[in-house]
Amino acid sequence: KLAERTNLAGVRHILLVLSGKGGVGKSTLSTELALALRNAGKRVGILDVDLCGPSIPRMLRVQDSAVHQCDSGWVPVFVGQDKAIALMSIGFLLERPDDAVVWRGPKKNALIKQFVTDVAWGDLDFLIVDTPPGTSDEHISTVEALRPHQLLGAVLVTTPQ
């Protein structure tokens, strides 16, 4: 419990980005929101829990980066010359960025919990959580893991069709 409190203790606001289906622009919206907040002078993190399609590392041109361990967990990848956006994604843990992740629920859920508890975010104004499409176990796991923390809210991405 102590590590959970410590790693998200410096995060002021947590925002989920969700949708009921794939291909509606969740990752694009998460990335653009992070860039806009950074341009407004905010310290921003993105937690990419879209385990089957981690596209944010490519969008931010850091797909060849690696995460490292420190005493308090994983160190996220810092994006841009100013290093103002911290990013954690399963894309950094795959041997090849285009590898598909085919895992059953318990393994996915354990990784999501680990992402929430074991990433050393430091001080952030906003943590944007990019979720997979749909309403699956991953969403329940994410919300459960974030429950002890101040969740600002959610952005639901839809399309008109």
Secondary structure, 3 states (H helix, E strand, C coil): CHHHHHHHCCEEEEEEEECCCCCCCHHHHHHHHHHHHHHCCCCEEEEECCCCCCCHHHHCCCCCCCCEEECCEEECEEECCCCCEEEEEHHHCCCCCCCCCCCCHHHHHHHHHHHHHHECCCCEEEEEEECCCCCCHHHHHHHHHHCCCCEEEEEECCCCC
